[in-house]
Amino acid sequence: MIDQSHNIKPKIEAMIQSVMNIQTAYAKALIVPMDRLRELQEAADVVGAERVLQQAYETDVQPLLQTVRIEMGLHPDPLEAFRASGYLQKAAEERREGPRTGWGAS
């Protein structure tokens, strides 16, 4: 679950950014060489273990994430795709028109 308070940013765009940040953190966690990290931990090499984690943290995983999204048939940049979709404007217009009721409402 993502718990957010959107006071300044648009709500949907802020949520998309949060999901993208989670994807980035997850991808970085996946590239940690766990065998090497375990070796360093067992050898009590705190500095070495920290370096292994830091290298993963500093790795740019954006090209990887973009490739994965493309392979899934998605736009490589979710925020850009959302903005280009016009969804927010369409939803705002529908809200201004009010709910449709009665027969034939769709």
Secondary structure as UniProt FT lines:
FT   HELIX           11..30
FT   HELIX           34..42
FT   TURN            43..44
FT   HELIX           46..58
FT   HELIX           62..71
FT   TURN            72..73
FT   HELIX           78..85
FT   HELIX           87..97
FT   TURN            103..104
//
